[in-house]
Amino acid sequence: MPPTRGRPIALKILILLLVPLLSLVGLWAFAAGLTGGDGVRLLAINELAGNLAIPSEQVNIHLQKERLVSTQFLATGQGAGKVAEQRKLTDRTLDTFRRLTKAQQDLAPGMTTQLNALNAKLGQLPELRRAVDGGTVGPLDIVEGYSQIVDASFRMYDAMVLVPDMALYKQAKAITMLGEAKDMLSREQAVIAVVLAKGKVEPRERGAFTAMVATRRLLYAQALNHLDDELRGPYERLASSPVYLEFTRTEDTIRGQQTTISLPPTAATWSVDAKNLWRAVERNQSAAVQGITQRVTPTAIGMLVKLGVAGGVGLVAVVASIVLSLRFRRRLVSELAGLRDAATELAEVRLAALIKRLRGNVDPPTPEEVAPLQVRTSTSEVSDIVQAFNEVQSTAVEAALGQAKLRYGVSQVFVNLARRNQSLLHRQLLQLDSMERATEEPETLADLFKLDHLTTRMRRHAESLIILSDQAPGRGWRNPVAVHDVLRAAVAEIEEYERVEVLQPPPVSLLGSVVTDVAHLMAELVENATLFSPPQTKVDVRSSSTAHGLMIEVEDRGLGLPRIELDELNDRLSKVPEFDLAQSDRLGLFVVGRLASRHGIKVTLAPSPYGGLTAMVALPSSLLADQPVLSGR
């Protein structure tokens, strides 16, 4: 049985489950995408290292060397060939860097910004070289100019090392800081070359050198605090080596006040000390960069493996949640559908059949007729509903049985009273008949005829009670009776028989067994026609033979009925009507319906051309005798 209105519960349960399921799927997809994206970004860092980090580091190295020789050239006026040669090497590394950066695509916005800033600084290199060649700037200005280009590359490194793994980020950031410390050492070399050329430390060189030393030592200390033991070991050994200790003493000497007057004898080894330390730092820095780069791929792979495991488990959990939710939905909907079908079958089939049976048989219902609902369910609430339906069924059956017994008792009372009245009225008719035969006075005879007519009507009303109780009146004929006599007998049983005109019927007869019921049926229809038409009008009764039997029409000239009410009456006459005490004003229609159903007679009400109604009674050929004969009891 499909749902008659509203949305089905299957859809509502699906909507109820859809929200948490979609949320779960969304969270799983978000977590998987976030973790997977981190792993992919880590793998992409290797490509960035090959195309950006390593080439830019080579550019920095050659820029640092070009800065040193350019500073020496400005300070001493010698070494122009070294400057030219170094510029060629720098340009070669720049060409490689620019070629690789052009091929790099899909960079992060922050990375793109820093790369553009670095290229802009590199674009200032020709102007800086012209200043060196023209001797229009001082050595410290040249150091600052080259340092700005190198600083731009370190800002690009900061954007590059923004990896999603925190431990790896700390190591990469520390190595970038060590690279900046290495660049500070290169700047110190350039200042030392200026100091050696001048033979003393002027205030400007002393201030710049002091700032460089402080920055280098701070970067060095902070970087070592973040490095793990593997990467920190070479730098700790370097910090305790004679090369490093000797250079720190050189830094302290240059920052001292006495160097502002003249340089100490040890100044002859300053450039050598700086160069030795530079080589050691460059060797450690290269090893550290290579070591951190080698950690990127395993970290990314480990992250992707974790994603695979966690994502797989999460996917299994999501699929299991979906399967279990859909299975729960299907099972609950199946249980409710089974309950709906069982309740529908109970209401429309079993209870309807039981009530129909109780109308004619008031015996208690059998166990099969009141069998409880059987619904397969594992849900306690559905089981409670099934139990409630069974209790409703028991109550409904008890009420129907009580009503049937009540109707049967009332019917028996009607039958007993009607049969007693029928017996008395029959004896009264016999008495009146004998009195009519014994008198010859016209006035007395007229009064006796009126009493006879009233008694005949009373007998018909008594028989109506018997018919409504689904019993036979008891009167009958053994032989067939002519239709004309049956119709006249029917007219004689109503009050205003003078208004009725019975037209000559066909020469056919009715079987004796149906004469009483047909006469009663026609009397009810004819009386109804006289009651609902003006007293000055006539009621016509005509009949004609048909291929299937005999058609009798009762036509009045009343006001008629609306089409809706007429259809309702025809529907009631087409089936066995259940007597309703609330509609006792239409008692005759109930009697007509019972009699018509008993003998297969079809009674139809239709509008009359005269404005009233026409009652059409179709008698089947099974009720007609072969030849018309005289009536007799």
Steps between C-alpha positions, in 0.01 A plus 500: 500500500668825389501803731198723448644832609816663633854380456577132563690416817776345286579846362485661845738241648731546203504876554559446873799274432630708211614795714742309731615277214582796277671673793708188564592470132584870487725480807674194361553668163627818670746311723618282212539801270683700765745222584541395138560860396772530764670188370483619141643838599789329673572296188487820297773653720754267341414650164529850647838411649629387163357789298521787750691435822820341363535740201432803719752374755762484222405855403547608864842336519620681189342827611686468831826441312426788262424722798841412654709562186302816419565634849871415472509674160347818643723491807832432322435594138641163396342173382287620210564170322372302797188714504431439131562129532270470801227695324503247218457216747218688672322569169524134404327391824241778454411374152450150638284631785281711273451215254387265774268755666319566170416129473366491857119511520223471759695681773328611817402870511752576774774321310417686179520834680845430646629364167388817323669709770826305451489548123443871554811520720701300249395754240695764700828307463615672175457842656695386805784377276514830313536676833797274583660559164457876529626515859207725594409312817686390809586141588237479775229620260594223261484249786149626584391486135602137453358411844153622401497258205608210724243593766225476235602140433478416870145643513416263215647213705274597792194463275632173361553333838136553610445124503200342680720276719598708805816305588626522144413870484709575811802322352463672162456839662813447713704409194375816326616699803843332475509606135437860608775464762731376223411808294587719802840328506543588132417865576757496780758379248425796279535746791828335606632557146414873528658525846822333383518733200460812720728374779252594768134465597301813444180565701268413213677170430513427873124556545407292195735221603368492856142468376603219266675311778205533738252388233715202396547378855128544581390311188755231572386451859127498415549257212697252715220500760247380238717241325482136603809308607581369151507840334634692800808277550726638222426860606576429866830342403574801280419740787762333719764472224815721491385653169177632650663612827776682315247688284291602803815653651550684172143633517556619856826670405344689207217619724755628758595868540869455429440404138372847429860624520695216342468131433677239717767270356250214487297688240715336234313171563146643522412437139641147523305429820178623341564298187567180697183543704301580186608172343402300810164677530429453130579127532267461802226705337508289186478179704215641710299606191549160345398329825176699543414448133536126541250508789222658295410198289482247789293746702262549208477127439437438870228763499338341193525155661327635810241654272452167327457313827288763672310581183439133429376439853291817479361394163413158637328670794308732265394212275403292803298792638322543167430127466376468857286813469343384174448153643332648806285717276404206278418277797293765679315591180438129434359451850276806469387394152417155635306658785316726255407206274389287795289785642349568158417132452342496847287809438399441139479120480478312826289739709282584200436131435429435868251787523332382182471149643364630833209664320352159431674280754565615856711199596827597675792554261733211430871513595584550131274806481665666802856380442749761632717702266826328408778747416866404501678772694801546723408854607329526837292803402366323190422194714306726739302640207421146380380412851289817507342405168419153636332657800307735271395198294372320810305808609357552152394134471334511841316820406391357162384177662304697760339713232415191295337333800311821574377522140408132505304547825318804363429308180353211694281739694380650171432155358309380807289814521441508125396136483261544789352807330495315170306213654250732666460708185449188291226385736354852491493494119320165507252639747442809287460285192228295665332818623509648151336191363230504770386862464310664220474858633702736279621725780604213723666327207694820417624523856603136495692557176686792665589278799609229259727749317651631824562146620668411169733799539577408858584147387743642242675708768527194723652305214747786445641439848537132417677584171737744676585216739602297191209254543224390261151644564336157497228567242531338159331346197543156356403594144614781270311829522440744216707817515185709470359341817831547682509870413138552602566320830801730555293811433230376735752505789562877491291787637438707186430213263242712312779715350679202351430390145622154404536474125436165334813284542620225268333158545769356726489345846732488800604188681288445812808499726586864415152650475490627862847661483441662158162634610658640819785657301259666254274618784797678665597671173145602412438634850823698482382650169170611653660644811748721310269635229210748512168339607321612184747318267492147373758223545542277196603134522589347166689189400658352191682183404874512435757255373604422856160498674244764593544875555250676733509881526342713773486866395388794713474874439671628811796738550769238438839478672845659446742291295735438795220369723359295214838334438532427872158328506577294188830391655315389813241308296771322297630302801370347818441800728586491868200628694583829668267605782606861441330490158168347600319764292611302192391164631336409169829532308671257740212252445523542122877447507471182709228352277682595178823341623316185610360430149754661270270790412660825379332820623611836355374853566515750213361849431154504344417713195217647709740630763464219755666159522468173314570180693604227253471140626672240282365150578730226366349228283570244776211650700247466212275196436479344155123552461256734677266312733237582757636595834427284798635426841 
